[in-house]
Amino acid sequence: MGVMQKPVDSCRVAVILQPSYLPWLGYFAQLHRCDVFVVYDDVQFDKHGWRNRNRIKTPQGPQWLTVPVRTYKQDWPTNRAITIDNTQHWRKKHLASLRQNYAKAPFFANYVGLFDDLYSRDWTNLFDLNMASFRMLTQALGIVREIRFASELGVAGDTVERLTAICQKVGANHFFEGHAGKNYIADDRFRSAGIDIEYQDYKHPVYPQLHGVFVPYLSIVDLLFNCGPRSLDIIAPSMRAAA
């Protein structure tokens, strides 16, 4: 499978996202849209978000895969600092769930070895696990982008001020933000900083799945096992055509 790289033009697009566990399709659509992907690793871990969990499909419907983490008396740890509770046998359970529910998927044999390797390793920090799985998945999809970490940029400020400063720091003049950003971002603050802002309006594709009626908003692993090398075309068909 060839590697898809974004062509160079006068518009340098930045995406800033928190590290997540086996993210959904829209996460990788944002990655594919950008020139530089900034991992928001030094903001506070959100306990009930997507940093340590995602969903797969089973014959009984969606099932959560959750990485247990230590938050008790941890004094509001960041995404980079949060640690995994390895007293629970989560690696064995996650791998068994993938094998049980996707063994009959068309491309299961092509990719299961990646997960065998991922879950054979000991993980202490959730961030390290998330970044390892992120690199594994982007390689499987064939996406190569410049990756930066917010913690290494030396940029401070309130939420919006910091986002604009990060864009400036990485030389981006276009910010591609998730749809939820409309609820808190003041567009004029970006434009006054010389940065155009665009919000993702992701139309979730329908693709072949196992186990009955189609279920959207699952982890990327569902698409990868079912569609294999076609996955990137399904995630972002118009973007890939332009690349």
Secondary structure as a PSIPRED ss2 file (coil, helix, strand):
# PSIPRED VFORMAT (PSIPRED V4.0)

   1 M C   1.000  0.000  0.000
   2 G C   1.000  0.000  0.000
   3 V C   1.000  0.000  0.000
   4 M E   0.000  0.000  1.000
   5 Q E   0.000  0.000  1.000
   6 K C   1.000  0.000  0.000
   7 P C   1.000  0.000  0.000
   8 V C   1.000  0.000  0.000
   9 D C   1.000  0.000  0.000
  10 S C   1.000  0.000  0.000
  11 C C   1.000  0.000  0.000
  12 R C   1.000  0.000  0.000
  13 V E   0.000  0.000  1.000
  14 A E   0.000  0.000  1.000
  15 V E   0.000  0.000  1.000
  16 I E   0.000  0.000  1.000
  17 L E   0.000  0.000  1.000
  18 Q C   1.000  0.000  0.000
  19 P C   1.000  0.000  0.000
  20 S C   1.000  0.000  0.000
  21 Y C   1.000  0.000  0.000
  22 L C   1.000  0.000  0.000
  23 P C   1.000  0.000  0.000
  24 W E   0.000  0.000  1.000
  25 L H   0.000  1.000  0.000
  26 G H   0.000  1.000  0.000
  27 Y H   0.000  1.000  0.000
  28 F H   0.000  1.000  0.000
  29 A H   0.000  1.000  0.000
  30 Q H   0.000  1.000  0.000
  31 L H   0.000  1.000  0.000
  32 H H   0.000  1.000  0.000
  33 R H   0.000  1.000  0.000
  34 C C   1.000  0.000  0.000
  35 D C   1.000  0.000  0.000
  36 V E   0.000  0.000  1.000
  37 F E   0.000  0.000  1.000
  38 V E   0.000  0.000  1.000
  39 V E   0.000  0.000  1.000
  40 Y C   1.000  0.000  0.000
  41 D C   1.000  0.000  0.000
  42 D C   1.000  0.000  0.000
  43 V C   1.000  0.000  0.000
  44 Q E   0.000  0.000  1.000
  45 F C   1.000  0.000  0.000
  46 D C   1.000  0.000  0.000
  47 K C   1.000  0.000  0.000
  48 H C   1.000  0.000  0.000
  49 G C   1.000  0.000  0.000
  50 W C   1.000  0.000  0.000
  51 R C   1.000  0.000  0.000
  52 N C   1.000  0.000  0.000
  53 R E   0.000  0.000  1.000
  54 N E   0.000  0.000  1.000
  55 R E   0.000  0.000  1.000
  56 I E   0.000  0.000  1.000
  57 K E   0.000  0.000  1.000
  58 T E   0.000  0.000  1.000
  59 P C   1.000  0.000  0.000
  60 Q C   1.000  0.000  0.000
  61 G E   0.000  0.000  1.000
  62 P E   0.000  0.000  1.000
  63 Q E   0.000  0.000  1.000
  64 W E   0.000  0.000  1.000
  65 L E   0.000  0.000  1.000
  66 T E   0.000  0.000  1.000
  67 V C   1.000  0.000  0.000
  68 P C   1.000  0.000  0.000
  69 V E   0.000  0.000  1.000
  70 R E   0.000  0.000  1.000
  71 T C   1.000  0.000  0.000
  72 Y C   1.000  0.000  0.000
  73 K C   1.000  0.000  0.000
  74 Q C   1.000  0.000  0.000
  75 D C   1.000  0.000  0.000
  76 W C   1.000  0.000  0.000
  77 P C   1.000  0.000  0.000
  78 T E   0.000  0.000  1.000
  79 N C   1.000  0.000  0.000
  80 R C   1.000  0.000  0.000
  81 A C   1.000  0.000  0.000
  82 I C   1.000  0.000  0.000
  83 T E   0.000  0.000  1.000
  84 I E   0.000  0.000  1.000
  85 D C   1.000  0.000  0.000
  86 N C   1.000  0.000  0.000
  87 T C   1.000  0.000  0.000
  88 Q C   1.000  0.000  0.000
  89 H C   1.000  0.000  0.000
  90 W H   0.000  1.000  0.000
  91 R H   0.000  1.000  0.000
  92 K H   0.000  1.000  0.000
  93 K H   0.000  1.000  0.000
  94 H H   0.000  1.000  0.000
  95 L H   0.000  1.000  0.000
  96 A H   0.000  1.000  0.000
  97 S H   0.000  1.000  0.000
  98 L H   0.000  1.000  0.000
  99 R H   0.000  1.000  0.000
 100 Q H   0.000  1.000  0.000
 101 N H   0.000  1.000  0.000
 102 Y H   0.000  1.000  0.000
 103 A C   1.000  0.000  0.000
 104 K C   1.000  0.000  0.000
 105 A C   1.000  0.000  0.000
 106 P C   1.000  0.000  0.000
 107 F C   1.000  0.000  0.000
 108 F H   0.000  1.000  0.000
 109 A H   0.000  1.000  0.000
 110 N H   0.000  1.000  0.000
 111 Y H   0.000  1.000  0.000
 112 V H   0.000  1.000  0.000
 113 G H   0.000  1.000  0.000
 114 L H   0.000  1.000  0.000
 115 F H   0.000  1.000  0.000
 116 D H   0.000  1.000  0.000
 117 D H   0.000  1.000  0.000
 118 L H   0.000  1.000  0.000
 119 Y H   0.000  1.000  0.000
 120 S H   0.000  1.000  0.000
 121 R C   1.000  0.000  0.000
 122 D C   1.000  0.000  0.000
 123 W C   1.000  0.000  0.000
 124 T C   1.000  0.000  0.000
 125 N E   0.000  0.000  1.000
 126 L H   0.000  1.000  0.000
 127 F H   0.000  1.000  0.000
 128 D H   0.000  1.000  0.000
 129 L H   0.000  1.000  0.000
 130 N H   0.000  1.000  0.000
 131 M H   0.000  1.000  0.000
 132 A H   0.000  1.000  0.000
 133 S H   0.000  1.000  0.000
 134 F H   0.000  1.000  0.000
 135 R H   0.000  1.000  0.000
 136 M H   0.000  1.000  0.000
 137 L H   0.000  1.000  0.000
 138 T H   0.000  1.000  0.000
 139 Q H   0.000  1.000  0.000
 140 A H   0.000  1.000  0.000
 141 L H   0.000  1.000  0.000
 142 G C   1.000  0.000  0.000
 143 I E   0.000  0.000  1.000
 144 V E   0.000  0.000  1.000
 145 R C   1.000  0.000  0.000
 146 E E   0.000  0.000  1.000
 147 I E   0.000  0.000  1.000
 148 R E   0.000  0.000  1.000
 149 F E   0.000  0.000  1.000
 150 A H   0.000  1.000  0.000
 151 S H   0.000  1.000  0.000
 152 E H   0.000  1.000  0.000
 153 L C   1.000  0.000  0.000
 154 G C   1.000  0.000  0.000
 155 V C   1.000  0.000  0.000
 156 A C   1.000  0.000  0.000
 157 G C   1.000  0.000  0.000
 158 D C   1.000  0.000  0.000
 159 T H   0.000  1.000  0.000
 160 V H   0.000  1.000  0.000
 161 E H   0.000  1.000  0.000
 162 R H   0.000  1.000  0.000
 163 L H   0.000  1.000  0.000
 164 T H   0.000  1.000  0.000
 165 A H   0.000  1.000  0.000
 166 I H   0.000  1.000  0.000
 167 C H   0.000  1.000  0.000
 168 Q H   0.000  1.000  0.000
 169 K H   0.000  1.000  0.000
 170 V C   1.000  0.000  0.000
 171 G C   1.000  0.000  0.000
 172 A C   1.000  0.000  0.000
 173 N C   1.000  0.000  0.000
 174 H E   0.000  0.000  1.000
 175 F E   0.000  0.000  1.000
 176 F E   0.000  0.000  1.000
 177 E E   0.000  0.000  1.000
 178 G C   1.000  0.000  0.000
 179 H H   0.000  1.000  0.000
 180 A H   0.000  1.000  0.000
 181 G H   0.000  1.000  0.000
 182 K H   0.000  1.000  0.000
 183 N H   0.000  1.000  0.000
 184 Y C   1.000  0.000  0.000
 185 I C   1.000  0.000  0.000
 186 A C   1.000  0.000  0.000
 187 D H   0.000  1.000  0.000
 188 D H   0.000  1.000  0.000
 189 R H   0.000  1.000  0.000
 190 F H   0.000  1.000  0.000
 191 R H   0.000  1.000  0.000
 192 S H   0.000  1.000  0.000
 193 A C   1.000  0.000  0.000
 194 G C   1.000  0.000  0.000
 195 I C   1.000  0.000  0.000
 196 D E   0.000  0.000  1.000
 197 I E   0.000  0.000  1.000
 198 E E   0.000  0.000  1.000
 199 Y E   0.000  0.000  1.000
 200 Q C   1.000  0.000  0.000
 201 D C   1.000  0.000  0.000
 202 Y C   1.000  0.000  0.000
 203 K C   1.000  0.000  0.000
 204 H C   1.000  0.000  0.000
 205 P C   1.000  0.000  0.000
 206 V C   1.000  0.000  0.000
 207 Y C   1.000  0.000  0.000
 208 P C   1.000  0.000  0.000
 209 Q C   1.000  0.000  0.000
 210 L C   1.000  0.000  0.000
 211 H C   1.000  0.000  0.000
 212 G C   1.000  0.000  0.000
 213 V C   1.000  0.000  0.000
 214 F C   1.000  0.000  0.000
 215 V C   1.000  0.000  0.000
 216 P C   1.000  0.000  0.000
 217 Y C   1.000  0.000  0.000
 218 L C   1.000  0.000  0.000
 219 S E   0.000  0.000  1.000
 220 I H   0.000  1.000  0.000
 221 V H   0.000  1.000  0.000
 222 D H   0.000  1.000  0.000
 223 L H   0.000  1.000  0.000
 224 L H   0.000  1.000  0.000
 225 F H   0.000  1.000  0.000
 226 N H   0.000  1.000  0.000
 227 C H   0.000  1.000  0.000
 228 G H   0.000  1.000  0.000
 229 P H   0.000  1.000  0.000
 230 R H   0.000  1.000  0.000
 231 S H   0.000  1.000  0.000
 232 L H   0.000  1.000  0.000
 233 D H   0.000  1.000  0.000
 234 I H   0.000  1.000  0.000
 235 I H   0.000  1.000  0.000
 236 A C   1.000  0.000  0.000
 237 P H   0.000  1.000  0.000
 238 S H   0.000  1.000  0.000
 239 M H   0.000  1.000  0.000
 240 R H   0.000  1.000  0.000
 241 A H   0.000  1.000  0.000
 242 A H   0.000  1.000  0.000
 243 A C   1.000  0.000  0.000
